[in-house]
Amino acid sequence: MTEPVPLSPPAPPLHEDLLDYTPTRRSVPLARRRAARLVAERGQPGLAGDAALVVSELMTNALLHGSVRGRLIRVHVTLGNRALRVEVSDPRGERLPRLRPVADADEQFGRGLLLVGTLATRWGWEPRSVGKTVYAEWDLPTPAVVVVT
């Protein structure tokens, strides 16, 4: 299981997408499909499904635990040379994400962040001036360097 880790300074992204969503249930599949499409189109089709699932989990958490009437939820996807990062920001900074122990195998809720930690290389959260950002990152394979002699 992956625990939240401190954020390292990011490299400049090669591709970036930012979109705000209304805090409604229909926004979750919209954000999920957009993230999958963007990740696949930007050269990481093998991570598209994982990124889509993580965005879905983080959006659902933001909707259930971080939404405020009249305030939007932001999804930010960045792809750099070394990492893919997805962020979901909501206006409720006092409701911080935390892993919950799963008491019952039949329990329907409480596994979202466990799933995020399993799929991503790392995840965590950062405070914002209003609210918080929950993120997940995947390390990308370093391209092979070809030396011509």
DSSP file with accessible surface (Angstrom, degrees, kcal/mol):
  #  RESIDUE AA STRUCTURE BP1 BP2  ACC     N-H-->O    O-->H-N    N-H-->O    O-->H-N    TCO  KAPPA ALPHA  PHI   PSI    X-CA   Y-CA   Z-CA
    1    1 A M              0   0  145      0, 0.0     2,-0.5     0, 0.0   117,-0.1   0.000 360.0 360.0 360.0 136.0    0.0    0.0    0.0
    2    2 A T        -     0   0   38    112,-0.2   115,-0.1   118,-0.1   120,-0.1  -0.767 360.0-155.7 -92.2 128.9    1.3    3.4   -0.9
    3    3 A E        -     0   0  102     -2,-0.5   120,-0.4     1,-0.1     0, 0.0  -0.673  34.9 -85.3 -97.0 156.4    1.2    6.1    1.7
    4    4 A P        -     0   0   55      0, 0.0   120,-0.2     0, 0.0    -1,-0.1  -0.323  49.8-164.9 -58.8 141.2    1.1    9.9    1.0
    5    5 A V        -     0   0   60    118,-1.0   120,-0.1    -3,-0.1     3,-0.1  -0.913  28.5 -87.3-127.0 156.8    4.6   11.3    0.5
    6    6 A P        -     0   0  124      0, 0.0     2,-0.3     0, 0.0    -1,-0.0  -0.317  51.4-105.8 -62.2 148.4    5.9   14.9    0.4
    7    7 A L        -     0   0   69    118,-0.1   117,-0.0     1,-0.0   116,-0.0  -0.551  28.3-148.1 -79.6 134.2    5.7   16.5   -2.9
    8    8 A S        -     0   0   69     -2,-0.3    -1,-0.0     1,-0.1    -3,-0.0  -0.685  39.3 -82.9 -95.6 157.7    8.9   17.0   -4.9
    9    9 A P        -     0   0  124      0, 0.0     2,-0.1     0, 0.0    -1,-0.1  -0.372  53.6-126.1 -61.9 127.7    9.4   20.0   -7.2
   10   10 A P        -     0   0  107      0, 0.0    -3,-0.0     0, 0.0     0, 0.0  -0.447  11.3-124.4 -78.0 149.9    7.7   19.1  -10.5
   11   11 A A        -     0   0   66      1,-0.1    72,-0.0    -2,-0.1    71,-0.0  -0.537  48.7 -80.9 -80.1 156.8    9.5   19.3  -13.9
   12   12 A P        -     0   0  111      0, 0.0    69,-0.4     0, 0.0    -1,-0.1  -0.364  55.5-114.1 -60.0 135.3    7.7   21.5  -16.5
   13   13 A P        -     0   0   56      0, 0.0    67,-0.3     0, 0.0     3,-0.1  -0.406  14.2-154.4 -73.5 149.2    4.9   19.5  -18.1
   14   14 A L  S    S+     0   0   94     65,-2.6     2,-0.3     1,-0.3    66,-0.2   0.805  88.0  18.7 -82.6 -37.3    4.9   18.5  -21.7
   15   15 A H  E    S-A   79   0A  68     64,-2.2    64,-2.8     2,-0.0     2,-0.3  -0.993  71.5-178.4-136.0 144.1    1.1   18.4  -21.8
   16   16 A E  E     -A   78   0A 120     -2,-0.3     2,-0.4    62,-0.2    62,-0.2  -0.999   6.9-177.2-146.6 141.3   -1.4   19.9  -19.4
   17   17 A D  E     -A   77   0A  30     60,-2.6    60,-2.8    -2,-0.3     2,-0.4  -0.997   3.3-179.5-140.5 136.5   -5.2   20.0  -19.1
   18   18 A L  E     +A   76   0A  83     -2,-0.4     2,-0.3    58,-0.2    58,-0.2  -0.997   8.4 164.1-138.9 126.4   -7.3   21.9  -16.6
   19   19 A L  E     -A   75   0A  63     56,-2.3    56,-2.8    -2,-0.4     2,-0.4  -0.989  26.1-140.1-146.9 138.7  -11.1   21.8  -16.3
   20   20 A D  E     -A   74   0A  64     -2,-0.3     2,-0.3    54,-0.2    54,-0.2  -0.787  20.4-163.0 -97.7 141.1  -13.6   22.8  -13.6
   21   21 A Y  E     -A   73   0A  18     52,-3.4    52,-2.9    -2,-0.4    -2,-0.0  -0.926  23.1-112.4-123.1 149.0  -16.7   20.7  -13.0
   22   22 A T        -     0   0   60     -2,-0.3     2,-2.4    50,-0.2     5,-0.2  -0.478  41.5-105.9 -72.7 147.9  -19.9   21.3  -11.2
   23   23 A P  S    S+     0   0   36      0, 0.0     2,-0.3     0, 0.0    -1,-0.1  -0.407  80.0 117.8 -78.8  69.0  -20.3   19.3   -8.0
   24   24 A T  S >  S-     0   0   57     -2,-2.4     3,-1.5     1,-0.1     4,-0.5  -0.921  76.8-111.0-129.5 160.0  -22.8   16.8   -9.4
   25   25 A R  T >  S+     0   0  214     -2,-0.3     3,-1.2     1,-0.3    -1,-0.1   0.833 113.4  63.0 -59.6 -34.1  -22.8   13.1  -10.0
   26   26 A R  T 3> S+     0   0  168      1,-0.3     4,-1.1     2,-0.2    -1,-0.3   0.734  91.4  67.1 -68.3 -16.4  -22.7   13.4  -13.7
   27   27 A S  H <> S+     0   0    3     -3,-1.5     4,-2.6    -5,-0.2    -1,-0.3   0.798  88.1  67.8 -71.6 -26.9  -19.3   15.2  -13.5
   28   28 A V  H <> S+     0   0   13     -3,-1.2     4,-2.4    -4,-0.5     5,-0.2   0.967 103.9  39.3 -62.3 -53.9  -17.6   12.0  -12.3
   29   29 A P  H  > S+     0   0   33      0, 0.0     4,-2.6     0, 0.0     5,-0.3   0.871 114.6  55.6 -66.7 -30.1  -17.9   10.0  -15.6
   30   30 A L  H  X S+     0   0   70     -4,-1.1     4,-2.1     2,-0.2    -2,-0.2   0.945 111.4  42.7 -63.3 -46.3  -17.2   13.2  -17.6
   31   31 A A  H  X S+     0   0    1     -4,-2.6     4,-2.5     2,-0.2     5,-0.2   0.901 113.8  52.8 -66.3 -40.4  -13.9   13.7  -15.8
   32   32 A R  H  X S+     0   0   85     -4,-2.4     4,-2.3    -5,-0.2    -2,-0.2   0.945 111.8  44.2 -61.0 -49.7  -13.0   10.0  -15.9
   33   33 A R  H  X S+     0   0  144     -4,-2.6     4,-2.4     1,-0.2     5,-0.2   0.904 113.5  51.1 -64.8 -39.6  -13.6    9.8  -19.7
   34   34 A R  H  X S+     0   0   71     -4,-2.1     4,-2.7    -5,-0.3     5,-0.2   0.933 110.6  48.4 -64.0 -44.6  -11.7   13.0  -20.4
   35   35 A A  H  X S+     0   0    2     -4,-2.5     4,-2.6     2,-0.2     5,-0.3   0.935 111.9  49.1 -61.9 -45.4   -8.7   11.9  -18.3
   36   36 A A  H  X S+     0   0   27     -4,-2.3     4,-2.3    -5,-0.2     5,-0.2   0.932 113.4  46.8 -60.6 -44.6   -8.5    8.5  -20.0
   37   37 A R  H  X S+     0   0  111     -4,-2.4     4,-2.9     1,-0.2     5,-0.2   0.937 113.4  47.7 -63.8 -45.6   -8.7   10.1  -23.5
   38   38 A L  H  X S+     0   0   15     -4,-2.7     4,-1.7     2,-0.2    -2,-0.2   0.920 112.6  47.8 -63.5 -44.2   -6.1   12.8  -22.7
   39   39 A V  H  <>S+     0   0    2     -4,-2.6     5,-2.2    -5,-0.2    -1,-0.2   0.928 115.2  45.6 -64.7 -42.8   -3.6   10.3  -21.2
   40   40 A A  H ><5S+     0   0   42     -4,-2.3     3,-1.5    -5,-0.3    -2,-0.2   0.933 112.9  49.7 -66.0 -44.7   -4.0    7.9  -24.1
   41   41 A E  H 3<5S+     0   0  113     -4,-2.9    -1,-0.2     1,-0.3    -2,-0.2   0.779 105.3  59.2 -65.6 -26.4   -3.7   10.7  -26.7
   42   42 A R  T 3<5S-     0   0  116     -4,-1.7    -1,-0.3    -5,-0.2    -2,-0.2   0.160 128.6 -89.3 -93.2  18.9   -0.6   12.0  -25.0
   43   43 A G  T < 5S+     0   0   51     -3,-1.5    -3,-0.2    -5,-0.1     3,-0.1   0.583 103.0  97.5  95.4  10.7    1.3    8.8  -25.5
   44   44 A Q    >>< +     0   0   52     -5,-2.2     3,-1.8    -6,-0.2     4,-0.7  -0.372  30.3 150.1-126.5  57.0    0.5    6.8  -22.3
   45   45 A P  H >> S+     0   0   91      0, 0.0     3,-0.7     0, 0.0     4,-0.5   0.816  71.0  63.5 -61.6 -27.3   -2.3    4.4  -23.3
   46   46 A G  H 34 S+     0   0   72      1,-0.2     4,-0.3    -3,-0.1     3,-0.1   0.726 107.8  41.9 -68.3 -20.6   -1.2    1.8  -20.8
   47   47 A L  H <> S+     0   0   28     -3,-1.8     4,-2.9     1,-0.1     5,-0.3   0.471  88.5  92.9-101.1  -4.3   -1.9    4.3  -18.0
   48   48 A A  H <X S+     0   0   12     -3,-0.7     4,-2.4    -4,-0.7     5,-0.2   0.903  87.2  46.2 -60.3 -43.3   -5.2    5.6  -19.3
   49   49 A G  H  X S+     0   0   51     -4,-0.5     4,-2.3     2,-0.2    -1,-0.2   0.920 114.6  46.6 -66.7 -43.1   -7.4    3.1  -17.4
   50   50 A D  H  > S+     0   0   57     -4,-0.3     4,-2.6     2,-0.2    -2,-0.2   0.923 113.5  48.8 -64.4 -43.6   -5.6    3.6  -14.1
   51   51 A A  H  X S+     0   0    0     -4,-2.9     4,-2.8     1,-0.2     5,-0.2   0.915 110.9  51.1 -62.8 -40.5   -5.7    7.4  -14.5
   52   52 A A  H  X S+     0   0   11     -4,-2.4     4,-2.4    -5,-0.3    -1,-0.2   0.924 111.3  47.2 -63.1 -43.5   -9.4    7.2  -15.3
   53   53 A L  H  X S+     0   0   66     -4,-2.3     4,-2.5     2,-0.2    -2,-0.2   0.921 112.8  48.9 -65.4 -40.9  -10.1    5.1  -12.3
   54   54 A V  H  X S+     0   0    0     -4,-2.6     4,-3.0     2,-0.2     5,-0.3   0.932 111.0  49.6 -65.9 -43.7   -8.1    7.3  -10.0
   55   55 A V  H  X S+     0   0    0     -4,-2.8     4,-2.9     1,-0.2     5,-0.3   0.930 110.6  51.6 -60.2 -41.7   -9.8   10.5  -11.3
   56   56 A S  H  X S+     0   0   13     -4,-2.4     4,-2.3    -5,-0.2    -2,-0.2   0.929 112.4  45.2 -60.6 -45.1  -13.2    8.8  -10.7
   57   57 A E  H  X S+     0   0   47     -4,-2.5     4,-2.5     2,-0.2    -2,-0.2   0.932 116.0  45.1 -64.6 -46.6  -12.2    7.9   -7.1
   58   58 A L  H  X S+     0   0    6     -4,-3.0     4,-2.4     2,-0.2    -2,-0.2   0.887 113.9  49.6 -67.8 -37.7  -10.8   11.4   -6.4
   59   59 A M  H  X S+     0   0    2     -4,-2.9     4,-2.7    -5,-0.3    -1,-0.2   0.913 110.8  50.1 -64.8 -42.7  -13.8   13.1   -8.0
   60   60 A T  H  X S+     0   0   45     -4,-2.3     4,-2.9    -5,-0.3     5,-0.2   0.931 111.6  48.2 -62.7 -43.3  -16.3   11.0   -6.1
   61   61 A N  H  X>S+     0   0   42     -4,-2.5     4,-3.1     1,-0.2     5,-0.5   0.915 112.0  49.5 -61.3 -43.4  -14.4   11.8   -2.8
   62   62 A A  I  X>S+     0   0    2     -4,-2.4     4,-1.8     3,-0.2     5,-0.6   0.913 113.2  47.2 -62.3 -40.3  -14.5   15.5   -3.7
   63   63 A L  I  <5S+     0   0   29     -4,-2.7     4,-0.4     3,-0.2    -2,-0.2   0.936 120.2  37.0 -66.3 -44.7  -18.2   15.3   -4.5
   64   64 A L  I  <5S+     0   0  101     -4,-2.9    -2,-0.2    -5,-0.2    -1,-0.2   0.853 136.2  15.5 -76.9 -36.5  -19.1   13.4   -1.3
   65   65 A H  I  <5S+     0   0   71     -4,-3.1    -3,-0.2    -5,-0.2    -2,-0.2   0.530 129.3  38.1-118.4 -11.7  -16.7   15.1    1.2
   66   66 A G  I  <<S+     0   0    0     -4,-1.8    26,-0.6    -5,-0.5    -3,-0.2   0.420  80.4 112.4-125.8   1.5  -15.3   18.3   -0.4
   67   67 A S      < -     0   0   37     -5,-0.6     2,-0.4    -4,-0.4     5,-0.1  -0.482  37.8-171.5 -86.5 151.2  -18.1   20.0   -2.3
   68   68 A V    >   -     0   0   55      3,-0.4     3,-2.4    -2,-0.2    24,-0.0  -0.995  38.8 -95.9-135.0 135.2  -19.7   23.3   -1.4
   69   69 A R  T 3  S+     0   0  241     -2,-0.4     3,-0.1     1,-0.3     0, 0.0  -0.247 110.6  13.8 -54.0 130.7  -22.8   24.6   -3.1
   70   70 A G  T 3  S+     0   0   74      1,-0.2     2,-0.4   -47,-0.0    -1,-0.3   0.408 104.2 106.8  84.9  -2.5  -21.8   27.1   -5.8
   71   71 A R    <   -     0   0  118     -3,-2.4    -3,-0.4   -48,-0.0    -1,-0.2  -0.904  62.8-131.4-112.1 141.1  -18.1   26.1   -5.8
   72   72 A L        -     0   0   87     -2,-0.4     2,-0.5   -50,-0.1   -50,-0.2  -0.427   6.8-130.6 -89.2 161.1  -16.5   24.0   -8.6
   73   73 A I  E     -A   21   0A   1    -52,-2.9   -52,-3.4    -2,-0.1     2,-0.4  -0.941  25.8-146.8-108.8 130.5  -14.3   20.9   -8.4
   74   74 A R  E     -AB  20  89A  81     15,-2.1    15,-2.7    -2,-0.5     2,-0.5  -0.846  10.8-164.5-106.1 134.6  -11.1   21.2  -10.5
   75   75 A V  E     -AB  19  88A   5    -56,-2.8   -56,-2.3    -2,-0.4     2,-0.5  -0.976   9.4-175.6-116.1 127.4   -9.3   18.4  -12.4
   76   76 A H  E     -AB  18  87A  31     11,-2.4    11,-2.3    -2,-0.5     2,-0.5  -0.989   3.1-172.4-127.0 121.2   -5.8   19.0  -13.5
   77   77 A V  E     +AB  17  86A  11    -60,-2.8   -60,-2.6    -2,-0.5     2,-0.4  -0.971   6.5 179.2-116.6 126.0   -3.9   16.5  -15.6
   78   78 A T  E     -AB  16  85A  22      7,-2.8     7,-2.9    -2,-0.5     2,-0.5  -0.987  10.6-167.0-128.4 141.4   -0.2   17.0  -16.4
   79   79 A L  E     +AB  15  84A  11    -64,-2.8   -65,-2.6    -2,-0.4   -64,-2.2  -0.991  16.3 168.6-128.1 119.2    2.2   14.8  -18.3
   80   80 A G        -     0   0   11      3,-3.0    -2,-0.0    -2,-0.5   -64,-0.0  -0.473  52.2 -86.6-113.5-169.8    5.9   15.4  -18.1
   81   81 A N  S    S+     0   0  110    -69,-0.4     3,-0.1    -2,-0.2    -2,-0.0   0.819 125.3  23.3 -68.1 -31.1    9.0   13.5  -19.2
   82   82 A R  S    S+     0   0  189      1,-0.2    58,-3.0    60,-0.1     2,-0.3   0.578 122.9  29.7-114.2 -15.1    9.1   11.6  -16.0
   83   83 A A  E     - C   0 139A  26     56,-0.3    -3,-3.0     2,-0.0     2,-0.4  -0.999  50.2-144.7-151.6 151.1    5.7   11.6  -14.5
   84   84 A L  E     -BC  79 138A   1     54,-2.3    54,-2.6    -2,-0.3     2,-0.4  -0.945  29.1-172.7-107.4 133.8    1.9   11.7  -15.0
   85   85 A R  E     -BC  78 137A  16     -7,-2.9    -7,-2.8    -2,-0.4     2,-0.4  -0.997  12.4-171.1-133.1 132.5    0.0   13.6  -12.4
   86   86 A V  E     -BC  77 136A   0     50,-2.5    50,-2.2    -2,-0.4     2,-0.4  -0.975  10.1-172.3-119.1 138.3   -3.7   13.9  -11.8
   87   87 A E  E     -BC  76 135A  30    -11,-2.3   -11,-2.4    -2,-0.4     2,-0.4  -0.985  12.1-166.6-128.9 142.0   -5.1   16.4   -9.3
   88   88 A V  E     -BC  75 134A   2     46,-2.7    46,-2.7    -2,-0.4     2,-0.4  -0.994  13.4-166.5-127.9 121.9   -8.6   17.0   -8.0
   89   89 A S  E     +BC  74 133A   4    -15,-2.7   -15,-2.1    -2,-0.4    44,-0.2  -0.899   8.9 175.4-112.8 137.7   -9.2   20.2   -6.0
   90   90 A D  E     - C   0 132A   9     42,-2.1    42,-2.0    -2,-0.4   -23,-0.1  -0.887  38.5-114.7-134.7 166.2  -12.2   21.0   -3.9
   91   91 A P  S    S+     0   0   17      0, 0.0     2,-1.0     0, 0.0    40,-0.4   0.453  87.9  91.0 -84.5   2.4  -13.2   23.9   -1.6
   92   92 A R    >   +     0   0   67    -26,-0.6     3,-1.0     1,-0.2   -25,-0.1  -0.676  40.6 165.1-104.3  85.7  -13.2   22.0    1.7
   93   93 A G  T 3  S+     0   0   27     -2,-1.0    -1,-0.2     1,-0.2    40,-0.1   0.708  72.4  62.8 -70.7 -19.1   -9.7   22.2    3.2
   94   94 A E  T 3  S+     0   0  128      1,-0.2     2,-1.0   -28,-0.0    -1,-0.2   0.647  89.6  72.9 -82.8 -12.1  -10.9   21.1    6.6
   95   95 A R  S <  S-     0   0  101     -3,-1.0    -1,-0.2   -30,-0.1    -3,-0.1  -0.774  74.4-172.4-103.5  88.9  -11.9   17.6    5.3
   96   96 A L        -     0   0   83     -2,-1.0     2,-0.1     1,-0.1    -3,-0.1  -0.564  24.6-109.8 -87.4 146.3   -8.6   15.9    4.7
   97   97 A P        +     0   0   25      0, 0.0     2,-0.3     0, 0.0    -1,-0.1  -0.421  42.3 168.3 -73.0 145.9   -8.2   12.6    2.9
   98   98 A R        -     0   0  168     -2,-0.1     2,-0.3     2,-0.0    15,-0.2  -0.981  38.6-106.3-155.0 147.1   -7.1    9.6    5.0
   99   99 A L        -     0   0   43     -2,-0.3    12,-0.1    14,-0.1   -96,-0.0  -0.558  35.5-153.2 -70.9 136.5   -6.9    5.9    4.5
  100  100 A R        -     0   0  106     10,-0.5     2,-0.1    -2,-0.3    14,-0.1  -0.916  19.3-112.9-111.7 139.5   -9.6    4.1    6.5
  101  101 A P        -     0   0  119      0, 0.0     2,-0.9     0, 0.0    10,-0.0  -0.461  27.9-127.2 -67.1 139.2   -9.2    0.5    7.7
  102  102 A V        +     0   0   55      1,-0.2     3,-0.1    -2,-0.1     8,-0.1  -0.822  29.5 179.7 -90.9 108.7  -11.6   -1.8    5.9
  103  103 A A        +     0   0  104     -2,-0.9     2,-0.4     1,-0.2    -1,-0.2   0.839  65.8  34.4 -79.7 -33.7  -13.4   -3.6    8.7
  104  104 A D    >   -     0   0   81      1,-0.1     3,-1.9     0, 0.0    -1,-0.2  -0.978  66.5-141.7-131.3 132.3  -15.7   -5.8    6.7
  105  105 A A  T 3  S+     0   0   84     -2,-0.4    -1,-0.1     1,-0.3    -2,-0.0   0.760 106.9  52.9 -62.3 -24.3  -14.9   -7.4    3.3
  106  106 A D  T 3  S+     0   0  144     -3,-0.0    -1,-0.3     2,-0.0     2,-0.1   0.441  79.0 125.5 -90.5  -1.5  -18.5   -6.7    2.3
  107  107 A E    <   -     0   0   81     -3,-1.9     4,-0.0     1,-0.1    -5,-0.0  -0.374  48.6-157.2 -60.9 133.2  -18.3   -3.0    3.1
  108  108 A Q        +     0   0  158     -2,-0.1     3,-0.2     2,-0.1     2,-0.2   0.812  68.4  44.2 -84.6 -30.8  -19.2   -0.9    0.1
  109  109 A F  S    S+     0   0  119      1,-0.1    -2,-0.0     2,-0.1     0, 0.0  -0.683  82.8  56.4-114.8 164.8  -17.4    2.4    0.9
  110  110 A G  S    S+     0   0   27     -2,-0.2   -10,-0.5    -8,-0.1     4,-0.2   0.490  76.8  93.6 100.4   4.1  -14.0    3.3    2.3
  111  111 A R     >  +     0   0   85     -3,-0.2     4,-2.4     1,-0.1     5,-0.2   0.422  52.4  98.0-107.4   0.5  -11.7    1.7   -0.3
  112  112 A G  H  > S+     0   0   10      1,-0.2     4,-2.4     2,-0.2     5,-0.1   0.928  87.8  40.8 -58.1 -50.9  -11.2    4.6   -2.7
  113  113 A L  H  > S+     0   0   13      2,-0.2     4,-2.7     1,-0.2    -1,-0.2   0.838 112.0  57.1 -71.8 -27.8   -7.8    5.9   -1.4
  114  114 A L  H  > S+     0   0   59      2,-0.2     4,-1.6    -4,-0.2  -112,-0.2   0.932 109.4  46.6 -63.3 -42.2   -6.6    2.4   -0.9
  115  115 A L  H  X S+     0   0   64     -4,-2.4     4,-2.5     2,-0.2     5,-0.2   0.923 111.0  51.3 -63.8 -45.1   -7.3    1.8   -4.6
  116  116 A V  H  X S+     0   0    1     -4,-2.4     4,-2.6     1,-0.2    -2,-0.2   0.936 110.4  49.4 -58.3 -46.3   -5.6    5.1   -5.5
  117  117 A G  H  < S+     0   0    1     -4,-2.7    -1,-0.2     1,-0.2    -2,-0.2   0.812 111.8  49.0 -64.7 -29.7   -2.5    4.1   -3.5
  118  118 A T  H  < S+     0   0   98     -4,-1.6    -1,-0.2    -5,-0.2    -2,-0.2   0.889 116.9  39.8 -76.4 -38.8   -2.4    0.7   -5.2
  119  119 A L  H  < S+     0   0   43     -4,-2.5    -2,-0.2    -5,-0.1     2,-0.2   0.864 110.2  61.2 -80.7 -37.0   -2.7    2.1   -8.8
  120  120 A A  S  < S-     0   0    5     -4,-2.6    18,-0.2    -5,-0.2     3,-0.1  -0.513  78.9-127.0 -93.0 159.8   -0.5    5.2   -8.5
  121  121 A T  S    S-     0   0   58     16,-1.8     2,-0.3     1,-0.3    17,-0.2   0.890  92.7 -14.5 -67.1 -39.5    3.2    5.4   -7.7
  122  122 A R  E     -D  137   0A  47     15,-1.8    15,-2.9  -120,-0.1     2,-0.3  -0.981  63.6-170.5-158.0 159.6    2.4    7.9   -5.0
  123  123 A W  E     +D  136   0A   2   -120,-0.4  -118,-1.0    -2,-0.3     2,-0.3  -0.954  17.3 138.4-147.9 165.7   -0.4   10.1   -3.8
  124  124 A G  E     -D  135   0A   1     11,-1.9    11,-2.6    -2,-0.3     2,-0.3  -0.963  37.1-102.5-179.6-165.3   -1.0   12.8   -1.3
  125  125 A W  E     -D  134   0A  94     -2,-0.3     9,-0.2     9,-0.2  -118,-0.1  -0.969  16.2-159.7-144.1 156.8   -2.7   16.1   -0.7
  126  126 A E  E     -D  133   0A  48      7,-2.6     7,-2.7    -2,-0.3     2,-0.1  -0.995  24.5-117.7-134.8 141.3   -1.7   19.8   -0.6
  127  127 A P  E     -D  132   0A  99      0, 0.0     2,-0.3     0, 0.0     5,-0.3  -0.432  26.9-160.8 -73.6 153.6   -3.5   22.7    1.1
  128  128 A R        -     0   0  100      3,-2.3     3,-0.3    -2,-0.1   -35,-0.0  -0.813  38.6-100.4-122.2 169.5   -4.8   25.6   -1.1
  129  129 A S  S    S+     0   0  127      1,-0.3     2,-0.4    -2,-0.3    -1,-0.1   0.893 122.5  20.4 -59.6 -35.7   -5.7   29.1   -0.1
  130  130 A V  S    S-     0   0   67    -40,-0.0    -1,-0.3   -38,-0.0     2,-0.2  -0.963 134.0 -24.4-130.4 111.7   -9.3   27.8   -0.2
  131  131 A G  S    S-     0   0    9     -2,-0.4    -3,-2.3   -40,-0.4     2,-0.3  -0.523  79.8 -79.0  94.7-153.9   -9.7   24.0    0.0
  132  132 A K  E     -CD  90 127A   8    -42,-2.0   -42,-2.1    -5,-0.3     2,-0.4  -0.953  20.0-133.0-149.3 163.4   -7.3   21.3   -0.9
  133  133 A T  E     -CD  89 126A   7     -7,-2.7    -7,-2.6    -2,-0.3     2,-0.5  -0.996  14.0-161.6-122.8 127.4   -5.8   19.3   -3.8
  134  134 A V  E     -CD  88 125A  11    -46,-2.7   -46,-2.7    -2,-0.4     2,-0.3  -0.927  20.7-175.3-105.2 131.9   -5.5   15.6   -3.7
  135  135 A Y  E     -CD  87 124A   4    -11,-2.6   -11,-1.9    -2,-0.5     2,-0.3  -0.875  21.5-163.3-130.0 159.4   -3.1   14.2   -6.3
  136  136 A A  E     -CD  86 123A   0    -50,-2.2   -50,-2.5    -2,-0.3     2,-0.4  -0.988  14.2-165.6-137.1 141.6   -1.8   10.9   -7.7
  137  137 A E  E     -CD  85 122A  12    -15,-2.9   -16,-1.8    -2,-0.3   -15,-1.8  -0.971   9.6-160.5-130.8 147.6    1.4   10.4   -9.7
  138  138 A W  E     -C   84   0A   8    -54,-2.6   -54,-2.3    -2,-0.4     2,-0.3  -0.994  21.7-130.5-122.8 129.4    2.8    7.7  -11.8
  139  139 A D  E     -C   83   0A  88     -2,-0.4   -56,-0.3   -56,-0.2   -57,-0.1  -0.610  24.8-141.7 -73.8 137.7    6.5    7.5  -12.7
  140  140 A L        -     0   0   16    -58,-3.0   -96,-0.0    -2,-0.3    -1,-0.0  -0.770  25.3 -96.9 -99.8 148.0    7.1    7.1  -16.4
  141  141 A P        -     0   0  103      0, 0.0    -1,-0.1     0, 0.0     3,-0.0  -0.357  41.0-113.7 -62.3 139.4    9.8    4.9  -17.8
  142  142 A T        -     0   0  117      1,-0.1     3,-0.1   -60,-0.0   -60,-0.1  -0.625  36.2-111.6 -72.9 128.1   12.9    6.8  -18.7
  143  143 A P        -     0   0   97      0, 0.0     2,-0.1     0, 0.0    -1,-0.1  -0.329  36.8-102.4 -61.7 143.1   13.4    6.6  -22.5
  144  144 A A        -     0   0   95      1,-0.1     2,-0.6    -3,-0.0     0, 0.0  -0.416  30.6-133.3 -66.3 138.3   16.3    4.6  -23.6
  145  145 A V        -     0   0  128     -2,-0.1     2,-0.6    -3,-0.1    -1,-0.1  -0.850  15.7-152.5 -96.0 124.1   19.3    6.7  -24.6
  146  146 A V        -     0   0  122     -2,-0.6     2,-0.6     2,-0.0    -2,-0.0  -0.871   5.0-158.6-100.2 123.2   20.9    5.5  -27.8
  147  147 A V        -     0   0  116     -2,-0.6     2,-0.5     2,-0.0    -2,-0.0  -0.899   3.8-159.7-103.4 121.5   24.6    6.3  -28.1
  148  148 A V              0   0  130     -2,-0.6    -2,-0.0     0, 0.0     0, 0.0  -0.883 360.0 360.0-101.2 124.9   25.8    6.3  -31.7
  149  149 A T              0   0  174     -2,-0.5    -2,-0.0     0, 0.0     0, 0.0  -0.735 360.0 360.0-111.7 360.0   29.6    5.9  -32.1
